[in-house]
């Protein structure tokens, strides 16, 4: 049965409950482009950065790097490789990511590999991945990862789901989501008409694929509008 999460406090409470019963929690946040995945993931990682916050009903465990935010976007293929493959004009589609690399990272985190595990990040200003940017320490108990295809069942993606404790689907009004996307594309350099065209011809194709998997999520999150 899919649980419904209505606000950030409910989200934090559920994370605290998971931490009470798991040595390490890998929480996946999935949703269509522009749904607010990154914002929610960042808020949760910040809330648990030094332990379980007060007021959750769980004993606090102060510790630096208690939580880490590890976005799937760090596994974007670089533009030079997308150009070689002829996929640059639909960057963000499922075959423009290194799914096996992402699967390998999550398995290492899930299995508790010794030492620091380094994850890549995605640099928005450059629109490129950066290797070795995010440390996951042996004592990091909450890892929040977010991206488009965490619930997809094709190829390596089905194993991605298996490495996570829970996956939450972020649900948001489609019109608002598309407006956010157009604004984001403009902010990062596209002309307004080019941004609208990209949203309808690239992002919305991906959104339909992502929505088709939403029934596999453990919880649906419908938060008030967040500052993206």
Residue pairs with C-beta under 8 A, 6 or more apart in sequence:
2 215
2 217
2 218
2 219
2 220
3 14
3 218
3 219
3 220
4 219
4 220
4 222
5 11
5 14
5 168
5 219
5 220
5 221
5 222
5 223
6 222
6 223
7 223
7 224
8 40
8 43
8 223
11 40
11 44
11 168
11 221
11 223
12 44
12 47
12 48
12 53
12 56
13 56
13 57
14 219
15 25
15 27
15 44
15 47
15 48
15 142
16 52
16 53
16 56
16 57
16 58
17 58
18 25
18 27
18 165
18 166
19 25
19 48
19 52
19 58
19 141
19 142
20 58
22 165
23 112
23 141
24 109
24 110
24 112
24 140
24 141
24 142
24 143
25 141
25 142
25 143
25 165
25 166
26 106
26 109
26 110
26 143
26 145
26 163
26 164
26 165
27 44
27 142
27 143
27 144
27 145
27 164
27 165
27 166
27 167
27 168
28 145
28 146
28 147
28 150
28 161
28 164
28 166
28 167
28 168
29 37
29 40
29 41
29 144
29 145
29 146
29 147
29 150
29 167
29 168
29 170
29 221
30 37
30 146
30 147
30 148
30 149
30 150
30 151
30 167
30 168
30 169
30 170
30 210
30 213
30 217
31 37
31 148
31 169
31 170
31 171
31 172
31 210
32 148
32 172
32 174
32 177
32 203
32 206
32 207
32 210
32 211
33 92
33 148
33 177
33 181
33 203
33 206
33 207
34 172
34 177
34 178
34 180
34 181
34 184
34 203
34 228
35 170
35 171
35 172
35 177
36 170
36 172
36 180
36 223
36 226
36 228
37 146
37 147
37 170
38 71
38 146
38 228
39 226
39 227
39 228
40 146
40 170
40 221
40 223
40 226
41 69
41 71
41 144
41 145
41 146
42 69
43 226
44 67
44 69
44 142
44 144
45 67
45 68
45 69
45 142
45 144
46 67
47 53
47 67
48 66
48 67
48 142
49 64
49 65
49 66
49 67
50 62
50 63
50 64
50 66
51 60
51 61
51 62
51 63
51 66
52 58
52 59
52 60
52 61
52 66
53 60
54 60
61 141
63 139
63 141
65 135
65 137
65 139
65 140
66 139
66 140
66 141
66 142
67 140
67 141
67 142
67 143
67 144
68 119
68 134
68 135
68 136
68 137
68 140
68 142
68 143
68 144
69 134
69 144
69 145
69 146
70 105
70 109
70 119
70 134
70 136
70 143
70 144
70 145
71 121
71 122
71 145
71 146
71 147
72 97
72 102
72 145
72 146
72 147
72 148
72 149
72 150
73 121
73 122
73 129
73 147
74 102
74 119
74 120
74 121
74 122
74 129
74 130
74 133
74 134
75 97
75 98
75 99
75 101
75 102
75 105
75 120
75 129
76 91
76 96
76 97
76 98
76 122
76 128
76 129
77 85
77 87
77 96
77 97
77 98
78 128
78 129
79 88
79 91
79 127
79 128
82 88
82 91
82 96
87 93
87 95
87 96
89 202
90 96
90 202
90 205
91 202
92 148
92 202
92 203
92 206
93 202
93 205
93 206
94 148
94 149
94 152
94 154
94 157
94 206
94 209
97 147
97 149
99 149
99 155
99 156
99 157
99 160
100 156
102 147
102 156
102 160
103 156
103 157
103 159
103 160
103 163
105 117
105 119
106 145
106 160
106 163
106 164
107 159
107 163
108 117
109 117
109 136
109 143
109 163
110 163
110 164
112 138
114 138
115 138
116 135
116 136
116 137
116 138
117 135
117 136
118 131
118 132
118 133
118 134
118 135
118 136
119 132
119 133
119 134
119 135
119 136
120 129
120 130
120 131
120 132
120 133
120 134
121 129
121 130
121 133
121 134
122 128
122 129
122 130
123 129
123 130
124 188
125 188
127 188
136 143
145 164
148 206
148 210
149 157
149 160
149 209
149 210
150 157
150 160
150 161
150 164
150 167
151 157
151 161
151 167
151 169
151 210
151 213
151 214
151 216
151 217
152 158
152 160
152 209
152 210
152 213
153 161
153 213
153 216
161 167
161 216
166 218
166 219
167 216
167 217
167 218
168 217
168 218
168 219
168 220
168 221
169 214
169 217
169 219
169 220
169 221
170 221
170 223
171 214
171 220
171 221
171 222
172 222
174 207
176 225
177 207
178 199
178 203
178 204
180 228
181 195
181 199
181 203
182 192
182 195
182 196
182 199
184 228
185 194
185 195
185 198
185 199
186 192
186 195
190 198
214 220
